Amino acid sequence: MPRAPWHDAVRTAAYGMITPDQRRAAQRTVRARAAAHGIALLHELAGPELSSADDLRDAIELGRTEPGPQIVGYWGELGGTARARELGALGAAGDIFVDGTIGSHTACLRRVYADLDTRGSGYLSAAQIRDHVVACAQAGLQAGFHAIGDGAVEAVLAGFEAAAEQVGHAVLRAGRHRIEHLEMTDPPMVARVAALGVYASVQPAFDAAWGGPDGMYVQRLGRDRAATMNPFGALAALGVPLVFGSDTPVTPIDPWGTIAAAVHHHNPAYRLSADAAFAAHTVAGWRAAGRDGVGELVAGAPATFAIWQVDSDHRLPELVPGGRWPVCRGTVRDGITIYRP
């Protein structure tokens, strides 16, 4: 099933109506909101169908020149390595769409949806994915793809595996390449992700919003498949690097809500410990951006941290869904205060 060209055309036209001053104001607002939630690093997933080159260039420049969270950019264009380098992006990665979404019946599945006679939409072949990963590896850039349904995840894994045969498994693992979302897998797929050393850029808020016995996953997929969605615990058990994010504006910037969603996953088998979830939303984000040694309070690390007020004597507060989260009382990036209430 092809993508709807009218959707991309409408979105491009709408974004084209935004003036540079409006765009800059929106970027400042997002950075301020992130800083107020204890965030000192943002991963901006841009692309020709998501925003614009000017949008990404301006965002990266803001991160360099104004107080606030650092911004690392990803340019989501197949074959777009030259453009990614030109823009100062860390990768030709992010939302390079291999499929759509579960809610719209456009995520690519291996079996038809439970509530509609379709397997969704697959946009890229394994060969196209392979060629893009090879080009990124040769250019020293990260590769990454949006893959939600198990059909799309299969194509991405086959593409990465074929690329590894060309560039070598060690080179591939060193690239810190990513799969965005990775919602629908099975145990063999999880093992293949682990073997490739690919980072899983995942959103626990998806399970909180759409999981459970009456959630959207059950409606679209049926109970058996819905129970397999977002297998954070299974991924972590095999050593897959987990990186938590918000996927804003789909789900909000809410770090403690994200951690709580991972700790209280609807499927107990996929739950993470509070420590593991905390690490996935702190140090892992820096590592995925190639910044080792940041995100932990240890001697010699950059002075990048958040100060939290908690109603608990424990190292981590009790993470009850919908509970009272810690309140950010300050955020510091590289020794400079970027948020103070």
C-alpha positions in Angstrom: 0.0 0.0 0.0 1.6 3.3 -1.0 1.9 6.3 1.3 -0.8 9.0 0.8 1.0 11.8 -1.1 -1.7 14.3 -0.2 -0.8 13.9 3.5 2.8 14.8 2.9 1.8 17.6 0.6 -0.6 19.1 3.1 2.0 18.9 5.9 4.7 20.4 3.8 2.4 23.3 2.8 1.5 23.9 6.5 5.1 23.9 7.6 5.9 26.2 4.8 3.5 28.8 6.3 5.5 29.0 9.5 7.8 32.0 9.5 11.4 31.7 10.7 10.5 33.8 13.8 7.6 31.5 14.7 9.8 28.5 14.2 12.5 29.9 16.5 9.9 30.8 19.1 8.5 27.2 19.0 12.0 25.7 19.4 12.8 27.9 22.4 9.5 26.9 24.0 10.3 23.2 23.6 13.8 23.6 24.9 12.5 25.5 27.9 9.9 22.9 28.6 12.5 20.1 28.4 14.9 22.0 30.7 12.1 22.4 33.2 11.7 18.6 33.2 15.4 18.0 33.9 16.5 17.3 30.3 19.8 18.6 29.1 20.0 16.8 25.8 17.3 16.5 23.0 17.4 14.2 20.0 15.7 16.0 17.1 14.4 13.7 14.4 14.0 15.8 11.4 13.6 15.1 7.7 12.1 16.3 4.5 8.7 14.9 5.3 8.7 15.9 9.0 10.0 19.4 9.1 12.7 21.0 7.0 16.4 21.4 6.6 16.1 25.0 7.9 14.2 23.7 11.0 17.0 21.3 11.9 19.7 23.7 11.1 18.1 26.4 13.4 17.5 23.9 16.2 21.1 22.7 16.2 22.3 26.3 16.2 20.1 27.2 19.1 21.6 24.3 21.1 25.0 25.8 20.4 24.4 29.5 21.0 21.7 29.8 23.7 21.3 28.4 27.2 19.2 25.3 27.3 19.4 21.6 26.3 21.9 20.5 23.8 20.4 19.3 20.5 21.7 16.5 18.4 20.1 16.2 15.0 19.1 13.4 12.8 18.1 13.8 9.1 15.6 11.2 8.1 16.1 10.9 4.4 16.9 7.6 2.6 20.3 8.1 0.9 20.6 11.5 2.6 24.2 11.1 4.0 25.5 14.2 2.2 22.6 16.3 3.4 23.0 15.0 6.9 26.6 16.0 6.9 25.8 19.4 5.5 23.3 20.1 8.3 25.6 19.0 11.0 23.4 16.0 11.9 24.7 13.0 13.8 23.0 10.6 11.5 21.0 10.1 8.3 18.5 8.5 10.7 15.4 9.0 12.7 12.0 8.7 11.1 13.1 7.1 7.8 9.7 5.4 7.5 9.7 1.7 6.9 6.0 1.6 7.8 3.3 3.6 9.4 1.4 3.3 12.7 -0.8 0.8 14.4 -3.6 3.2 15.0 -3.9 4.1 11.3 -3.6 0.4 10.2 -0.4 1.4 8.3 2.2 -0.3 10.5 3.5 -3.2 8.4 2.4 -6.6 9.9 3.2 -10.2 9.0 -0.4 -11.1 9.6 -3.5 -9.0 9.0 -5.0 -6.7 11.6 -7.6 -8.1 13.9 -10.1 -5.3 12.9 -9.3 -4.7 9.2 -8.3 -7.0 6.4 -4.9 -5.4 5.7 -1.3 -6.0 6.7 -0.6 -2.3 6.6 2.1 -0.5 4.5 5.7 -1.4 3.9 7.7 1.5 2.4 11.2 0.2 2.1 12.8 -3.1 1.1 15.6 -4.8 2.9 17.9 -4.0 0.0 17.2 -0.3 0.3 17.8 -0.4 4.0 21.1 -2.3 3.5 22.3 0.3 1.0 21.5 3.1 3.3 23.2 1.5 6.3 26.3 0.8 4.3 26.4 4.4 3.1 26.1 5.7 6.7 28.8 3.3 7.9 31.1 4.5 5.2 30.3 8.1 6.0 30.8 7.7 9.7 27.1 8.5 10.4 24.4 6.8 12.4 21.6 5.0 10.4 18.2 4.6 11.9 14.7 3.7 10.8 11.1 4.0 12.0 9.8 0.5 12.3 6.7 -0.4 14.3 5.0 -3.5 12.9 6.8 -6.9 12.8 6.8 -6.9 9.0 8.7 -3.6 9.1 11.1 -4.8 11.8 11.8 -7.9 9.8 12.8 -5.7 6.8 15.0 -3.5 9.0 16.8 -6.5 10.6 17.4 -8.2 7.2 18.8 -4.9 5.9 21.1 -4.4 8.9 22.3 -8.1 8.6 23.0 -7.7 4.9 24.9 -4.5 5.6 27.0 -6.2 8.3 28.1 -8.8 5.7 29.5 -5.9 3.7 31.0 -3.6 6.3 31.7 -6.1 9.0 29.9 -6.8 12.2 32.4 -4.8 14.3 32.0 -1.7 12.2 28.2 -2.0 12.3 28.1 -2.4 16.1 30.4 0.6 16.5 28.0 2.8 14.6 25.3 3.0 17.3 22.6 2.7 14.7 19.0 2.9 15.8 15.5 1.5 15.4 12.9 3.9 16.3 9.8 2.5 18.2 10.5 -1.3 17.7 7.0 -1.9 19.1 6.2 -5.3 17.6 8.7 -8.2 17.7 9.0 -11.8 18.7 11.9 -13.6 20.7 13.9 -14.5 17.5 13.7 -10.9 16.4 14.9 -9.6 19.8 17.9 -12.0 19.6 18.7 -10.6 16.1 18.6 -7.0 17.4 20.9 -7.9 20.2 23.4 -9.6 17.8 23.5 -6.5 15.7 24.2 -4.2 18.5 21.5 -1.8 17.3 20.1 0.7 19.8 16.3 0.4 20.5 14.9 3.9 20.7 11.6 3.2 22.4 8.7 5.0 24.1 7.2 3.5 27.2 4.4 6.0 27.0 3.0 4.0 24.1 2.3 1.0 26.4 0.8 3.4 29.0 -1.5 4.9 26.4 -2.4 2.0 24.2 -1.5 -1.2 26.1 -3.7 -3.1 28.5 -6.9 -5.3 28.1 -9.0 -2.4 26.6 -6.3 -0.5 24.8 -5.8 0.3 21.1 -3.3 -2.5 20.7 -5.9 -5.1 21.6 -8.4 -3.5 19.3 -6.1 -3.5 16.3 -4.1 -6.7 16.9 -6.1 -9.0 19.3 -5.1 -10.0 22.8 -2.2 -12.4 21.9 -0.3 -10.0 19.7 -1.1 -7.0 21.9 0.6 -8.8 24.8 3.9 -8.9 22.9 4.1 -5.1 22.2 7.0 -3.0 23.5 9.1 -5.9 25.0 11.5 -3.7 27.0 12.3 -6.4 29.5 13.1 -9.0 26.8 15.3 -6.5 25.0 17.2 -5.5 28.1 17.7 -9.2 29.1 19.7 -9.8 25.9 21.7 -6.6 26.3 20.0 -4.5 23.7 20.8 -0.8 24.5 17.5 0.8 25.4 17.1 4.6 24.9 13.8 6.2 26.2 12.2 9.1 24.5 8.9 10.9 24.2 8.1 10.9 20.5 6.7 14.4 21.1 4.2 15.5 20.0 2.7 12.0 19.8 3.2 11.6 23.6 4.3 14.4 25.9 7.7 15.2 27.4 7.3 13.5 30.7 10.5 11.7 32.0 9.2 10.4 35.3 6.0 9.3 33.6 8.1 7.4 31.0 10.1 5.7 33.7 7.0 4.7 35.6 5.4 3.3 32.4 8.5 1.1 31.9 8.4 -0.1 35.5 4.7 -0.8 35.3 4.4 -2.2 31.8 1.0 -3.9 31.2 2.8 -7.2 30.6 4.8 -8.0 33.8 7.3 -10.0 31.7 8.4 -6.8 30.0 8.8 -4.6 33.0 12.1 -3.0 33.9 13.5 -2.2 37.3 13.5 1.4 38.4 17.3 1.6 38.1 17.2 0.2 34.5 14.5 2.5 33.5 16.2 5.5 35.0 19.4 4.6 33.1 17.5 4.2 29.8 16.3 7.8 30.2 19.6 9.4 31.3 23.0 8.0 30.5 21.6 5.9 27.5 20.5 9.0 25.7 24.0 10.5 25.9 25.6 7.2 24.8 23.2 7.0 21.8 24.5 10.5 20.8 28.1 9.4 21.0 28.7 11.2 24.3 30.2 8.6 26.7 30.8 9.5 30.3 27.9 11.9 30.5 24.6 11.4 32.4 26.1 10.0 35.6 27.1 11.7 38.8 30.7 10.5 38.9 34.1 12.2 39.4 35.4 13.7 36.2 32.1 13.7 34.4 30.8 17.0 32.9 28.6 18.9 35.4 25.3 18.0 33.7 22.5 17.1 36.1 19.1 17.8 37.4 18.0 18.5 41.0 14.8 16.9 42.1 12.5 17.3 45.1 11.0 14.0 46.2 8.6 12.9 48.9 10.7 9.8 49.7 13.9 8.8 51.5 14.7 6.3 48.8 17.2 6.8 46.0 14.4 6.6 43.5 10.8 7.6 44.5 8.0 5.1 44.4 7.0 5.1 40.7 3.2 4.7 40.8 1.4 5.4 37.5 -0.4 8.7 37.8 1.4 9.4 41.0 3.1 12.5 42.2 6.4 12.7 40.3 9.6 14.5 41.6 9.6 18.2 41.0 12.6 19.6 39.1 14.3 22.3 41.1 17.1 23.0 38.7 18.8 21.7 35.5 22.5 22.2 34.8 24.3 21.5 31.5 28.1 21.5 31.4 28.2 23.6 34.6 25.7 26.2 33.3 22.2 26.4 34.9 19.6 26.1 32.2 16.6 25.9 34.4 15.7 27.3 37.8 12.1 27.7 38.9 
